[in-house]
Amino acid sequence: MRTFSLEPYQAQFDALLVSDNHHKRYLSGFTGSGGHLLLTPMGPELLIAGKYWQQVEQQSPNCHRVCTDAIGWLGALQQRLKEHGVRRLGFEAHAMSYLDVESLRQGLSQVLVPTYDVVAPIRRCKSEQEVELIRKACAITEAAIELGLANFRFGMSEQELAAHLEFHARVLGADSIDFLIVVSGERGALPHGRPSQRIIGKDELLTIDFGVVYQGYHSDVTRTFCTGSISRELQQMFDAVYMAQQIGVKTLRPGIAASCVDKTVREYLALKGYEEEFCHGLGHGVGLQGHEYPLLTTNSLATLDVGMVLTVEPGVYLNGVGGARVEDTLVITEFGCESLTQLPRGLRNIADIA
């Protein structure tokens, strides 16, 4: 549970209604998908249905519990705002539907103040505990990839290989699978291609992009493999992506503009003749969400800081030919960065496994 102070916002609102599930978890420890967190000058309160009563007691001992079963969440909110003498209520504009906001307007006498990026900024730099949870999520992901590849056989489809990866991740302790991309051959040109019934063939590239969730925190790792001897065109493409990823990682440090990191990698790939074939941002933040602040993109306004966790994932995609991507999840340190993912990054031939 993280402490949140209302003091900097006294001129805007007297209390804050937190409805974003990630923000609720970050500020209270509560992992349920329902309920609302009310931040008041007297402390945090969770307005929850009775089915969550024991869960909140265990996960959020520092939060006052308010059961909404008898009068509904809006009625309970009315009572708590009156109890605290709240005149102006802040709410998370991005996390509430139009219908919910209309309900607040009709059911409350308080002035409603929409808020933007109030909680999100304090999530940007991770604590040591958060970094360790992300590190564990990454370790599970990488171990699952290795175990899944140990099951690889020629004649196997992308979907079959994906099933092995998911199974091992679950056995190793993943709470859930965030996403899984397994693309081979010409399908490697699909940056977000999902596993298909295509049979993985010989002498081609295979890209696995895998992310799981462990105790609420995400992982993200991509590796590209080959299934035998590949063409000179594919080898040159992979070599360019591999070097671009190394350049991006070496560029990371506190104080550098995220856009500068993206630009540096993009210029290298352009020099190698792949300017148009790198068609997405260089990376993104990782934490309670698989994609969060900061973004490593051309137009990003972010500046990197110690404790930020983010990916570096350049890729090249040749329509009708194939693609390659290499990605690590890294944490910004005082003098550079540390990779939380450790799988070998070079082109590994998995034909021998089959």
Backbone hydrogen bonds, N-H to C=O, Kabsch-Sander energy under -0.5 kcal/mol:
donor,donor_aa,acceptor,acceptor_aa,energy
2,R,26,Y,-1.2
9,Y,6,L,-2.1
10,Q,7,E,-1.5
12,Q,9,Y,-2.0
13,F,9,Y,-2.5
14,D,88,R,-2.6
15,A,88,R,-1.2
16,L,39,L,-2.2
17,L,90,G,-3.0
18,V,16,L,-0.7
18,V,37,L,-3.8
19,S,17,L,-0.6
24,K,20,D,-2.7
25,R,21,N,-2.2
26,Y,22,H,-2.3
27,L,23,H,-2.3
28,S,24,K,-2.0
29,G,24,K,-0.6
29,G,25,R,-2.1
30,F,24,K,-0.6
36,H,47,L,-2.0
37,L,18,V,-2.5
38,L,36,H,-0.6
38,L,45,E,-3.5
39,L,16,L,-3.1
39,L,37,L,-0.6
40,T,38,L,-0.7
40,T,43,G,-1.4
43,G,40,T,-1.6
45,E,38,L,-2.3
46,L,64,H,-2.8
47,L,36,H,-3.1
47,L,45,E,-0.6
48,I,46,L,-0.8
48,I,66,V,-2.4
52,Y,49,A,-2.1
53,W,50,G,-1.8
56,V,52,Y,-2.8
57,E,53,W,-1.8
58,Q,54,Q,-1.9
59,Q,55,Q,-2.8
60,S,56,V,-3.0
63,C,60,S,-2.0
64,H,44,P,-2.3
66,V,46,L,-2.4
68,T,48,I,-2.0
72,G,68,T,-2.2
75,G,71,I,-0.7
76,A,72,G,-2.3
77,L,73,W,-2.2
78,Q,74,L,-2.3
79,Q,75,G,-2.0
80,R,76,A,-2.2
81,L,77,L,-2.5
82,K,78,Q,-2.0
83,E,79,Q,-2.3
84,H,80,R,-1.8
85,G,81,L,-0.6
85,G,82,K,-0.7
86,V,81,L,-2.4
89,L,111,V,-2.9
90,G,15,A,-3.1
90,G,88,R,-0.6
91,F,113,V,-2.1
92,E,17,L,-1.0
93,A,91,F,-0.9
93,A,115,T,-1.7
95,A,92,E,-1.1
96,M,92,E,-0.7
101,V,97,S,-2.3
102,E,98,Y,-2.4
103,S,99,L,-2.0
104,L,100,D,-2.1
105,R,101,V,-2.4
106,Q,102,E,-2.2
107,G,103,S,-2.2
108,L,104,L,-1.9
111,V,87,R,-2.8
113,V,89,L,-3.0
115,T,91,F,-2.7
122,I,119,V,-1.2
123,R,119,V,-0.6
123,R,120,A,-1.6
124,R,121,P,-1.0
126,K,124,R,-0.6
126,K,307,G,-2.7
131,V,127,S,-2.4
132,E,128,E,-2.1
133,L,129,Q,-1.8
134,I,130,E,-2.3
135,R,131,V,-2.6
136,K,132,E,-2.2
137,A,133,L,-2.3
138,C,134,I,-2.5
139,A,135,R,-2.3
140,I,136,K,-2.4
141,T,137,A,-2.0
142,E,138,C,-2.7
143,A,139,A,-2.4
144,A,140,I,-2.3
145,I,141,T,-2.0
146,E,142,E,-2.2
147,L,143,A,-2.5
148,G,144,A,-2.6
149,L,145,I,-2.6
150,A,146,E,-1.5
151,N,147,L,-0.6
151,N,148,G,-1.1
152,F,149,L,-1.6
155,G,200,I,-0.8
156,M,153,R,-1.7
158,E,198,R,-1.9
159,Q,196,S,-2.1
161,L,157,S,-2.2
162,A,158,E,-2.4
163,A,159,Q,-2.0
164,H,160,E,-1.6
165,L,161,L,-2.0
166,E,162,A,-2.6
167,F,163,A,-2.3
168,H,164,H,-2.4
169,A,165,L,-2.2
170,R,166,E,-2.2
171,V,167,F,-2.3
172,L,168,H,-2.2
173,G,170,R,-1.3
174,A,169,A,-2.5
175,D,213,V,-2.9
176,S,213,V,-1.1
178,D,176,S,-0.6
178,D,211,G,-1.7
179,F,211,G,-1.7
181,I,209,D,-3.1
182,V,180,L,-0.5
183,V,207,T,-2.2
185,G,205,L,-2.0
187,R,184,S,-1.8
188,G,185,G,-1.7
189,A,186,E,-1.5
190,L,187,R,-2.0
193,G,190,L,-1.7
200,I,156,M,-2.6
203,D,227,T,-3.0
206,L,225,F,-2.8
207,T,183,V,-2.9
208,I,223,R,-2.6
209,D,181,I,-2.4
210,F,221,V,-2.6
211,G,179,F,-2.0
213,V,176,S,-2.4
214,Y,217,Y,-3.0
217,Y,214,Y,-2.2
218,H,287,G,-2.4
219,S,212,V,-1.4
221,V,210,F,-1.8
222,T,327,E,-1.3
223,R,208,I,-2.1
225,F,206,L,-3.5
226,C,348,R,-2.5
227,T,204,E,-2.1
235,Q,231,S,-2.3
236,Q,232,R,-2.6
237,M,233,E,-1.8
238,F,234,L,-2.6
239,D,235,Q,-2.6
240,A,236,Q,-2.0
241,V,237,M,-2.0
242,Y,238,F,-3.1
243,M,239,D,-2.3
244,A,240,A,-2.3
245,Q,241,V,-2.3
246,Q,242,Y,-1.8
247,I,243,M,-2.4
248,G,244,A,-2.4
249,V,245,Q,-2.3
250,K,246,Q,-2.2
251,T,247,I,-1.2
252,L,248,G,-0.8
252,L,249,V,-0.9
255,G,304,L,-3.2
256,I,253,R,-1.4
258,A,302,A,-2.5
260,C,257,A,-0.7
261,V,257,A,-1.4
262,D,258,A,-2.0
263,K,259,S,-2.4
264,T,260,C,-2.3
265,V,261,V,-1.9
266,R,262,D,-2.6
267,E,263,K,-2.6
268,Y,264,T,-1.4
269,L,265,V,-2.3
270,A,266,R,-2.1
271,L,267,E,-2.0
272,K,268,Y,-1.4
273,G,270,A,-1.5
274,Y,269,L,-3.3
278,F,274,Y,-0.8
278,F,275,E,-0.6
279,C,277,E,-0.9
282,L,296,L,-1.8
283,G,296,L,-1.3
285,G,292,E,-2.3
285,G,294,P,-0.9
286,V,309,V,-2.0
287,G,289,Q,-2.3
292,E,285,G,-1.5
296,L,283,G,-2.4
297,T,295,L,-1.1
300,S,297,T,-1.0
304,L,256,I,-2.6
307,G,332,I,-2.6
308,M,305,D,-1.9
310,L,330,L,-2.7
311,T,284,H,-2.2
312,V,328,D,-1.6
313,E,282,L,-3.5
316,V,324,A,-2.2
317,Y,277,E,-1.3
318,L,322,G,-3.1
319,N,317,Y,-0.7
321,V,318,L,-2.4
322,G,318,L,-2.2
324,A,316,V,-2.1
326,V,314,P,-1.4
327,E,222,T,-2.4
328,D,312,V,-1.4
330,L,310,L,-3.3
331,V,338,E,-2.6
332,I,308,M,-2.8
333,T,336,G,-1.7
338,E,331,V,-2.3
340,L,329,T,-3.3
341,T,329,T,-0.7
348,R,224,T,-0.6
348,R,346,G,-0.7
350,I,226,C,-2.7
350,I,348,R,-0.7
353,I,350,I,-0.6
354,A,350,I,-1.1
